[in-house]
Amino acid sequence: MKNLHVYGGKTALAEAVAFRTVTVLRHALQKHGDAVWVLAGGSTPLLAYGTIVSKYAKSIDWTKVTIAMGDERMVPAKSPHNNWHTISEILRDLPTKKLKPDSTLSAKESARDYEKKLRTLPERHNGLPRLDLVWLGVGPDGHTLSLFPAHSSLLPTNNLVIPVHDSPKPPSDRISLSLRALLGARSAMIIATGKDKQAAMTDALAKKNLPIALANDIITTHNGLVEWFVDEASSPEN
C-alpha cells in the first residue's frame, strides 16, 4: 500500500509524524495563508507533539495555524483525561490560534457550541470547514475519534460535531467530529502503534466496516490524502 509507512518503534514513528505534519501545514500556509490542524489524543501523538515543539517551533509561522480537537471527553477542564488539557500543556509554547471544546457543558450543549466554533473556519468548495490536516488515532476495536463500531455515533447526521453517549470506553459522555465533518479534510494521518491494533489495522485496510476504514474512505473519495503511520507491531503486513 503506497501510503502505508511502517517504523521500528514509537520514537521513530513520532519523528516521522512530526516531520510530515510540519510539511503539510507549511504547504497549507503557502497555498491559503493559514492552516487548520485537528489534533488527536494518545501516547504516540503526545510524543510527536513534543518533537514538533522541540524541533520545529521556528519552522513555520505558527500564529497562522489554528488547532482544534477531533474529539473530547466530558470531564473537568484540567482532568488528565481531558484531551485538550493534556495536549495544550505540550503545545503551549507554539503561538497557535485555538478552537477549544468546552468539556464543562453537557455533551449535547458542548457539541452545539463546538460546531459553532468550527463554522468560523475557512470553507472548502463543498461549504464545509477546511481541515488541512486531521490526525486520527485507532483503537483495538477500530474506532477513531469517538466514533465506535456498531454504535449510534456512526448514524448519518448533518451535524459536524455530535454528542456521544454510552461510549464503550469511559468516560461515557463525549463529543466528536462526525464522519460528515471529515468531508472537509484535505489531508489526514492515521497513527497506530502496538500489537493490539494489528487486527483492526488489517481489517481496516481490507475495507471492512470499521470507523477508521469509513473515515479513510470518506476523506479519500472527496479528494483528500490519507497516510497511515504505524509501527511494526501494528502493521498489517506483519
C-alpha positions as CSV (number, residue, x, y, z in Angstrom):
1,M,0.0,0.0,0.0
2,K,1.6,3.3,-1.2
3,N,0.5,5.4,1.7
4,L,1.4,2.9,4.5
5,H,4.5,3.9,6.4
6,V,6.0,1.4,8.9
7,Y,8.5,2.3,11.6
8,G,10.6,0.3,14.1
9,G,9.2,1.9,17.2
10,K,7.3,4.7,18.7
11,T,10.1,7.2,18.7
12,A,10.9,6.8,15.0
13,L,7.2,6.9,14.2
14,A,6.7,10.1,16.3
15,E,9.7,11.7,14.5
16,A,8.2,10.9,11.1
17,V,4.7,12.1,12.1
18,A,6.2,15.4,13.3
19,F,8.2,16.0,10.2
20,R,5.2,15.2,7.9
21,T,2.9,17.3,9.9
22,V,5.1,20.4,9.6
23,T,5.4,19.7,5.9
24,V,1.7,19.5,5.3
25,L,1.0,22.6,7.4
26,R,3.7,24.5,5.5
27,H,2.1,23.6,2.2
28,A,-1.3,24.8,3.5
29,L,0.2,28.1,4.7
30,Q,1.7,28.6,1.3
31,K,-1.5,27.9,-0.5
32,H,-4.1,29.6,1.7
33,G,-2.2,31.9,4.0
34,D,-3.5,29.9,7.0
35,A,-3.8,26.3,8.2
36,V,-6.1,24.2,10.3
37,W,-4.8,21.2,12.2
38,V,-7.1,18.8,14.0
39,L,-5.4,17.1,17.0
40,A,-5.7,13.6,18.4
41,G,-5.0,12.1,21.8
42,G,-2.9,9.0,22.6
43,S,0.6,8.2,23.7
44,T,2.3,8.3,20.3
45,P,0.7,11.6,19.2
46,L,1.9,13.0,22.5
47,L,5.5,12.0,21.6
48,A,5.0,13.6,18.2
49,Y,3.7,16.9,19.8
50,G,6.8,17.0,21.9
51,T,9.0,16.5,18.8
52,I,7.2,19.3,17.0
53,V,7.8,21.7,19.8
54,S,11.5,20.8,20.3
55,K,12.4,20.6,16.6
56,Y,10.0,22.7,14.6
57,A,9.0,25.6,16.8
58,K,10.5,28.1,14.3
59,S,9.9,26.1,11.1
60,I,6.6,27.7,10.2
61,D,4.5,30.7,11.2
62,W,2.5,29.1,14.0
63,T,0.5,32.3,14.5
64,K,-1.4,31.4,11.3
65,V,-2.2,27.8,12.4
66,T,-5.4,27.0,14.1
67,I,-5.6,23.9,16.2
68,A,-8.8,22.0,17.0
69,M,-9.7,18.7,18.7
70,G,-11.1,15.7,16.9
71,D,-12.9,14.6,20.0
72,E,-13.2,15.4,23.7
73,R,-14.4,13.8,26.9
74,M,-16.9,15.5,29.1
75,V,-14.6,15.7,32.2
76,P,-13.2,18.7,34.2
77,A,-11.1,21.0,32.1
78,K,-7.9,20.1,33.9
79,S,-8.5,16.4,34.2
80,P,-5.7,14.1,32.9
81,H,-8.5,12.5,30.8
82,N,-9.2,15.8,29.1
83,N,-7.6,15.7,25.6
84,W,-7.3,19.4,25.2
85,H,-5.6,19.9,28.6
86,T,-3.1,17.2,28.1
87,I,-2.1,18.3,24.6
88,S,-2.2,22.0,25.1
89,E,0.3,21.6,28.0
90,I,2.8,20.3,25.4
91,L,1.9,22.8,22.7
92,R,1.7,25.8,25.0
93,D,4.8,27.4,23.6
94,L,3.5,27.3,20.0
95,P,1.6,30.6,19.4
96,T,-1.3,28.9,17.5
97,K,-4.9,30.0,17.3
98,K,-7.1,27.7,19.3
99,L,-10.6,26.2,18.9
100,K,-11.1,24.7,22.3
101,P,-14.1,22.4,23.1
102,D,-16.0,23.2,26.3
103,S,-15.9,20.0,28.3
104,T,-17.8,21.6,31.3
105,L,-21.1,21.5,29.4
106,S,-23.3,18.6,28.7
107,A,-22.3,16.6,25.7
108,K,-25.3,17.9,23.7
109,E,-24.5,21.6,24.6
110,S,-20.8,21.1,24.1
111,A,-21.3,19.6,20.6
112,R,-23.6,22.5,19.6
113,D,-21.1,25.1,21.0
114,Y,-18.1,23.4,19.2
115,E,-19.9,23.2,15.9
116,K,-20.4,27.0,16.0
117,K,-16.7,27.4,16.6
118,L,-15.8,25.1,13.7
119,R,-18.1,27.1,11.4
120,T,-15.9,30.1,11.8
121,L,-13.1,28.3,9.9
122,P,-12.4,28.9,6.2
123,E,-14.5,26.6,4.0
124,R,-13.7,24.1,1.3
125,H,-15.5,24.2,-2.1
126,N,-18.2,21.9,-0.6
127,G,-19.1,24.5,2.1
128,L,-17.6,22.6,5.0
129,P,-14.8,23.8,7.2
130,R,-11.4,23.3,5.6
131,L,-9.4,20.9,7.7
132,D,-5.9,21.0,6.3
133,L,-4.6,18.1,8.5
134,V,-6.5,15.7,10.7
135,W,-4.7,13.3,13.0
136,L,-6.7,10.1,13.6
137,G,-5.9,7.5,16.2
138,V,-7.1,3.9,16.1
139,G,-8.4,1.8,18.9
140,P,-8.1,-2.0,19.1
141,D,-11.8,-2.2,18.1
142,G,-11.2,0.0,15.0
143,H,-12.7,3.1,16.5
144,T,-11.4,6.6,15.6
145,L,-12.2,10.0,17.1
146,S,-15.1,9.0,19.4
147,L,-16.8,7.0,16.6
148,F,-17.3,3.4,17.7
149,P,-18.2,0.2,15.8
150,A,-21.9,-0.7,15.9
151,H,-22.7,2.5,17.9
152,S,-25.1,5.4,17.4
153,S,-22.1,7.7,16.8
154,L,-22.0,6.3,13.3
155,L,-25.6,7.2,12.4
156,P,-26.0,9.6,9.5
157,T,-26.1,13.2,10.5
158,N,-26.0,16.7,9.1
159,N,-24.0,17.9,12.1
160,L,-20.2,18.4,12.1
161,V,-20.0,17.7,15.8
162,I,-22.0,15.1,17.6
163,P,-22.6,14.2,21.3
164,V,-21.6,10.7,22.1
165,H,-23.3,8.8,25.0
166,D,-22.7,5.4,26.3
167,S,-19.2,5.2,25.0
168,P,-17.8,1.7,25.1
169,K,-14.7,3.3,26.7
170,P,-15.0,5.5,29.8
171,P,-15.9,8.3,30.2
172,S,-19.3,7.6,28.7
173,D,-20.1,11.1,27.5
174,R,-18.0,12.8,24.8
175,I,-18.2,14.9,21.7
176,S,-16.7,14.0,18.4
177,L,-16.3,15.2,14.9
178,S,-18.8,13.3,12.8
179,L,-18.0,11.4,9.6
180,R,-19.6,14.3,7.7
181,A,-17.1,16.7,9.1
182,L,-14.3,14.7,7.5
183,L,-15.7,15.7,4.1
184,G,-13.7,18.9,4.8
185,A,-10.4,17.2,5.4
186,R,-7.7,17.9,2.8
187,S,-5.2,15.6,4.4
188,A,-5.2,13.0,7.3
189,M,-2.6,11.0,9.1
190,I,-3.8,7.7,10.7
191,I,-1.5,6.9,13.6
192,A,-1.3,3.5,15.3
193,T,1.1,1.6,17.5
194,G,1.1,-1.7,19.4
195,K,0.2,-5.3,18.7
196,D,-3.3,-4.8,20.0
197,K,-4.0,-2.6,17.0
198,Q,-2.8,-5.0,14.3
199,A,-6.2,-6.8,13.8
200,A,-8.0,-3.5,13.4
201,M,-5.4,-2.2,11.0
202,T,-5.6,-5.4,8.9
203,D,-9.4,-5.2,8.8
204,A,-9.4,-1.5,8.0
205,L,-7.1,-1.9,5.1
206,A,-9.2,-4.8,3.9
207,K,-12.1,-2.3,3.7
208,K,-14.1,-3.9,6.5
209,N,-16.8,-1.7,8.0
210,L,-14.8,-0.2,10.9
211,P,-15.0,3.5,11.8
212,I,-11.3,4.1,10.8
213,A,-12.0,2.5,7.4
214,L,-15.1,4.6,7.0
215,A,-13.1,7.7,7.8
216,N,-10.4,6.8,5.3
217,D,-12.9,6.2,2.6
218,I,-14.8,9.4,3.2
219,I,-11.6,11.5,3.0
220,T,-10.1,9.8,0.0
221,T,-13.3,9.7,-2.1
222,H,-13.6,13.5,-1.6
223,N,-10.1,14.3,-2.9
224,G,-8.3,14.2,0.4
225,L,-4.9,12.4,1.1
226,V,-4.8,9.8,3.8
227,E,-1.4,8.4,5.0
228,W,-1.0,5.6,7.6
229,F,1.8,5.8,10.1
230,V,2.2,2.6,12.1
231,D,4.9,0.7,14.0
232,E,6.0,-2.8,13.1
233,A,3.8,-4.3,15.9
234,S,0.6,-2.8,14.5
235,S,1.4,-3.1,10.8
236,P,-1.0,-5.3,8.8
237,E,2.0,-6.5,6.7
238,N,3.4,-8.5,9.7
